[in-house]
Structure formats: C-alpha cells, structure tokens
C-alpha cells in the first residue's frame, strides 16, 4: 500500500497566488469601469442629439466657424436676457473672454477675470443644436458644495475694560482659508470654482482634501453602478480657477440656488 506524503504548501507561494488573483480582479474591475465610463459619455451625447428641439434646429455646422461663434453669442445674450427678467442675483460665465460676473436684472454688479479654466472635451464636440439645448437657456444650481459657509458667523464678546479693547484690535496676517465651491446644475453640468491665492502661506491640504473627497464620492457611486453592469451618470464639467477673493465674494453674493448662464 502506497503512502502519500502531504507536503505543506509554501506560505510565500500562497501569498503570490492570492496577490495575483487580486491583481487580475482589480484589473478587470478597472477595465470594466473604463469601458462603462466611455459608454456613458457616448450615451449622454446620443440622448442630447435625440432631443426634439435639437432635431428641429438641425444646425449641423462646424463649431469653429464665424457662424457658430455668432450663434453662441446670440444664445449667450438671450440667456442673460431671460435671467434679467427675474429678481435674483445670477452668475454669468463667459469662457470666450475668460470673465465671470454677477448680475441683477441685467446690471453687472461685479466682474472679474478667470485665471484659467478647463472644460470637458464633451462640450467641444456638441453641434450647435445640442449646444443650444444645453447652454442656450438659463440653468439653476440644484446642489452646492463649498469649503466656506454661505453666511459667516462671527461671535464677539464685549470687552470689560479699555485694556481688553486694545488687545482685541489686531491684524491677522496669516490667511489660510481656502475657497472652493461646486455647483451642480439642473442641466446636468457641474461647475467647479477653485479660488487661488499665491500669497497664502497655508491651507494647501485643506483645498486638496475638498477635491479628493468629492472625487472619492463620485468614484464610489460610479463604481457601484458599473459593478452592476450599469453605465455611470456622466456629468460634463467646467472648472474655473479664479482669485480667492473673487471666489469668496461671488459665492456669498449669490443666493442658495442661483441662476447660471455659460458661454463657451
């Protein structure tokens, strides 16, 4: 009778087998996520092009022409005119000349330069009909996220004597407050505003933490959908880089759910 010798497997070999299986699983998940993400962008474009107003307009014109620029300017002015008929402070973002401004009844209350901006390639692939459907009318912010409160709350205690008054009067030269905010619009566009202050000596991590948290939340939601073989919801993004002072002033001047118009 032959007797078998049970030779225990090497722990290192088991470790590498498990690691290899884990790597393959993660690679497959990443591939699946990438495929469904690309598909979601195509589905978004297809759904816009199939809208009735887009078909009726039938503006199959190249985007980089004099006609398209004039058409976008016309849509821009019409949208601002629509918002001017309301009683609310609104935000207008003109990427063609890198400016943004807050308005009330068509009157510009404040205007500032955009230092830099980045818009998804999706916007530059829109035909004029699709452009008008998406940006040719006013949008409203459904959801707002920010690193600063809408209305600052300052609590001060009355001084007991003149000594405390003198001690309370000082200038804080260290400004570490970071100002970033996000507007998710009812037309499925996400507008991200990043306030920058080169002279600030701190707050770098707080600013990056805000964007990392938003990215992780979005990735978690989209990954959960792809694991069930569903396309994630694609929301085209526009990201503005502006001065910290303008970012703070504009954010606190706007109402909770402001009206927005954008011109590419």
N, C-alpha and C positions, 0 to 999 in steps of 0.2 A: 504494500500500500504506500503510494507516494505522498509524502508530506510536503505541503506548501509552506514556504517561509514568508510571512507577512512583513514586508519591508515598509516601514513608515515613510510617507512622502516628505520631502524636504520642505520646511516652512518657507524657505525662500522661493521654491518653485510654486507653492500655493499662492504666495503673495503676488508673484508676477502674473500668474493666470488670472487672479481676481483683478489686478490692475489693468491687464489687457482687455478683459471683458468690460470693465468700467469705461475704459478709453473708447472702445468701439461703440458702446451705448451712448456716451456723450457726443461722439462724432455724428452718430445717426440723428440724435436729437437736434444738434446744431444744423445739420443738413436739412432736416425737416422744417426747422424754424425758418431757415433762409428761403427755402422754396415757397413756403406759405406766405412769407412776408412779401416776396416779389409778386406772388399771385394776388395778394390783397391790393397792391398798388395798381395792377392792371384792372382788377375788378372795380376799383374806385374810378379810374379813368373811363372805363366802359359804362358804368352807371351814370356818370355825368353826361357823356355823349349820347345816351339814350333818352335823356330828358326831352320832353315835348318842346320846351322853349328853345333848346339847343338845336333841335332838328328844324324848327320853324325858321330860326335865324339863318341857318345854312351858311354861316360865314367861314368857308374853307379857305382862309387866307394865311399865308406865311406870317409868323409872328414878328419877324424882324423887317418890317416894311414901314413906309411913311403912313400908309393907310391904317395899319394896325396900331401905330403909335397915336394917331389922331383919334382912333376909335377908343383906345384905352383912356385918353384924356377926356373924351366925351363921357364915358362911363364914370370916370372919377368926379367930374363936375356934377353930373346928375345925382350921384350917390350923396355927395355933400349937400346938394340942394334938398334931397329927401330928409336928411338928418337935420338940416337947418329949420325945418318946419316943426321940430319937436322942441320941448322946453328943457332939454337935458344937455349937459356938457358932454361933448363927444370927442373921440380921438381919431385923427386922420393921419395915416402913414403913407407918405409918398416916397417910394423907393427909387423912382426915376431921378429925383434930385437929392436923395438922401436927407430928407427932412421929415419931421413929425410935429404935429401941433394939436392943441386942444382948442375946441371951438364951442361957441354958444350962439345958436340962431344965425349961423353963418359968419359970425365975428370971431376972428382969431384972437384968443386970449393969450396964448403963449406959443412960440415956435422955436424949435431947436434943431441942431444938426444931428444926424445919425452918424456915429463914428464909423461903424461898419455894419454890414448885415449879411445874412445868408438865408436864402430861400431854397426849399427843396427843388430838385430838378423837375419835379412833377408840374410846377407852375409854368415852366418854360415850354412844356410840351402841350399845353392847352391851346386848342383852337380858339378863335375869337368868340364863337358861340358859347363854348364851355367857359371861357374867361368871363363873359358877361353873366352867365348863370352863377358863377362862384363869387365874382368880385364886382359885378355890376349893380349891386344893391346893398343896402346897409346890412350890417351884421350886428349881433348883440352878444356880449360875453355871458355865457351861461355859468361858467366856473372860473374863479380867480384864486390863484395861489401867490403868496408873497412872503418875503423874508422879514417884512416890517408890517406893523399894524396899520390899518387904514386910518385910524384916528389915534395919534399918540396921546398917552395918558401921563401927565406929569403930576406927581404928588409932592407938595411943598409944605413944610412945617413953618409956622410963623416963628421968627426969632424972638428970643426972650429979651435980648438987650442989643445995644449997638455993636458989641464985640462979635456976636453971632452973625450980625448983618455983614460985617466986614469979612468974616471967614467964608460966608456963603457966596460972596462975589468973587468969582474966579473964572478964568477961561480954560476950558478943557481943550488942549491942543492935540490930543490923541483921538482920532476919529477911526473907529474900527467897524462902524456899521456898514453892512453890505446891503445893497438894494437890488434885488432880482424879483421879477414877478412874471406870471404866466396867465394869459387869457385864453380860455377855450371857447371859441365862438360857435354860434348856432349853425354856421355853415360848414362846420367840421374842420375849420382852420385853427391851428394853435399858434398864438403869437407869444413869443418869449422875449422878454426885455431884460438885458443884463447891464446893470449900472457899473461903470468902471471909474476908479479914482486912482491914478498913478501915484498921487502924493500920499495915499493912505499907507500906514505902516503895519497894519494888521487886518484881520478879517478874511484872509485868503482861504483858510479852511472852511469857514462858515459859508462862504459863497459856493465853493465846490461841493460842499455837503448837500446844499439845497438841490443842485443839479443832479448829483448822484442819487439822492433819494427819489427824485422824480423819474430818473432813468430806470432805477430798480423796480419801481411800482409799475411802470409801463411794460417793462420786460416780463415781469411776473404775470401780468394779465395776458399779454400776448402769447407767452409760452404756454400758459394753461389752455388757451384756445387751440394752439397748434397740436398739443398732445392729444386733443380730441378730434384731430383732423379737420379743424375749422380755421379759416383764414382770420388772422388778427385784424382788428379795425385800424385801417390806415388813416391817420390824420395828418395832412400836409402841414409842415411847419415853416414859420418865418421867424428868424432870430435876429434881434436888433441889439447892437452894442452902442450904448449911449453914456453920457456922463452920469455919474452917480447923483449929482444934484438935480438934473433933469428927470431922471428915473423916479426919484423921490417926490419931486414937485408934481409931476404928471399923475403919478399913482394916487396921491392924496387929493388931487383936484377932481379926479373922475368919480362918478357915482359907483355904486356897488356893481351894477351890471351895465357898463357903458355901451353906447352905440359906437361902432367902428367902421371906418371905410379904408380900403387899402388900394394903392395904385402901384402896379409893377412896371 
